């Protein structure tokens, strides 16, 4: 059995589409792509949810909406002051927001620390202490992050 091509002819779609015929089409598309609530948009503009979804499919607005995840996360973050039981969702939204660039791409930020530069900043006395017992200055561990010797890395046997 052949799979039917789901693409819609724009001309055929526009001829019967209530969103295309709507005088505020651009605003409807813009709000929907900014993660506006489809039911609320339908009510506000006198349309059906189905007509908005058909229109979005015909013009590939789902892809544009997906690239705009930051807008959805902004809505969650903006409502943070009213959240009681689900504050973890707001924190998660903020963390995700920080990792999505303006093009809607997930970017895992990494930071690199040059240990040679940090050791070069240490005095001879501090270098000797490090060689003798592995102790590092506070500024060093703050720059590098958790190290096994500060209890957040390896666990000791006893």
C-alpha positions in Angstrom: 0.0 0.0 0.0 1.5 3.4 -1.0 1.9 6.1 1.6 0.0 9.2 0.7 2.0 12.4 0.5 0.8 14.6 3.4 1.9 17.9 1.8 -0.8 20.3 1.1 -1.0 22.6 -1.9 -0.8 26.1 -0.6 -3.2 27.4 -3.2 -5.8 24.7 -2.4 -5.3 25.3 1.3 -5.7 29.1 1.1 -9.0 28.8 -0.8 -10.8 27.2 2.1 -8.7 28.2 5.1 -10.4 30.5 7.7 -7.0 31.5 9.1 -5.7 32.5 5.7 -8.9 34.5 5.1 -8.8 36.1 8.6 -7.8 39.8 8.6 -5.4 39.1 11.5 -3.7 36.1 10.0 -0.2 37.4 10.7 -1.0 38.0 14.4 -2.6 34.6 14.7 0.5 32.9 13.2 2.8 35.0 15.3 1.0 34.3 18.6 0.8 30.6 17.8 4.5 30.3 16.9 5.2 32.1 20.2 3.5 29.2 22.0 0.1 30.9 22.4 -2.6 28.6 23.7 -4.3 27.2 20.6 -7.7 27.0 22.3 -7.5 30.6 23.5 -6.4 31.8 20.1 -9.3 30.0 18.5 -11.7 31.6 20.9 -10.1 35.0 20.5 -10.2 35.0 16.7 -13.5 33.1 16.2 -11.8 30.0 14.7 -11.6 26.4 15.5 -8.6 24.7 17.0 -8.6 22.3 14.1 -8.5 25.1 11.6 -5.4 26.6 13.3 -3.7 23.2 13.4 -4.5 22.6 9.7 -3.2 26.0 8.8 0.0 25.4 10.9 0.6 22.1 9.1 0.0 23.6 5.7 2.6 26.3 6.2 5.0 24.3 8.3 4.5 26.5 11.3 5.2 23.6 13.7 8.9 23.9 12.8 8.9 27.6 13.4 7.1 27.1 16.7 9.6 24.4 17.7 12.5 26.8 17.1 10.8 29.2 19.5 11.0 27.1 22.6 12.4 30.1 24.5 9.0 31.8 24.3 7.2 28.8 25.9 9.8 28.7 28.6 9.5 32.5 29.1 5.8 32.0 29.8 6.5 29.5 32.5 9.2 31.7 34.1 7.0 34.7 34.0 4.5 32.9 36.1 7.0 31.9 38.7 5.6 34.1 41.4 2.3 32.3 41.3 3.8 28.8 41.5 3.6 27.0 44.8 3.6 23.2 44.5 5.5 23.1 41.2 8.5 25.4 41.7 10.8 22.7 40.4 9.1 23.2 37.0 10.1 26.8 37.0 13.7 26.0 38.0 13.8 23.4 35.2 12.4 26.0 32.7 15.0 28.5 33.7 17.8 25.9 33.3 16.4 24.9 29.9 16.0 28.5 28.8 19.6 29.2 29.6 20.6 26.3 27.2 18.5 27.3 24.2 19.9 30.0 21.9 17.9 32.5 19.9 17.7 30.1 17.0 15.9 27.5 19.2 19.0 25.2 19.3 20.0 23.4 22.5 23.5 24.5 23.4 25.4 22.7 26.2 27.8 25.3 27.5 31.1 24.1 28.6 33.9 26.0 30.4 37.5 25.1 30.0 40.1 25.8 32.7 43.8 25.8 31.9 45.4 24.1 34.9 48.9 25.1 33.8 47.8 28.8 34.1 46.4 28.1 37.6 49.6 26.3 38.8 51.7 29.1 37.4 49.8 31.6 39.6 50.7 29.6 42.7 53.7 30.7 44.9 56.6 28.4 45.5 55.4 27.8 49.0 51.9 26.8 47.8 53.4 24.5 45.1 55.5 22.8 47.8 52.4 22.3 50.0 50.6 20.8 47.0 53.5 18.4 46.3 53.8 17.5 50.0 50.1 16.9 50.9 47.9 17.7 47.9 46.5 20.9 49.5 45.4 23.6 47.1 44.5 27.2 47.7 40.8 28.1 48.0 40.9 30.3 44.9 42.3 27.3 42.9 39.5 24.9 43.9 36.9 27.7 43.3 38.3 28.2 39.8 38.3 24.5 39.0 35.2 23.3 40.8 34.7 20.2 42.9 37.9 18.1 43.4 38.2 14.6 45.0 39.9 16.1 48.0 37.0 18.4 48.9 34.6 15.5 49.6 32.5 15.8 46.4 34.5 13.6 44.2 35.9 10.2 45.2 34.7 8.5 48.4 37.4 7.3 50.8 37.4 3.7 52.0 37.2 4.6 55.6 
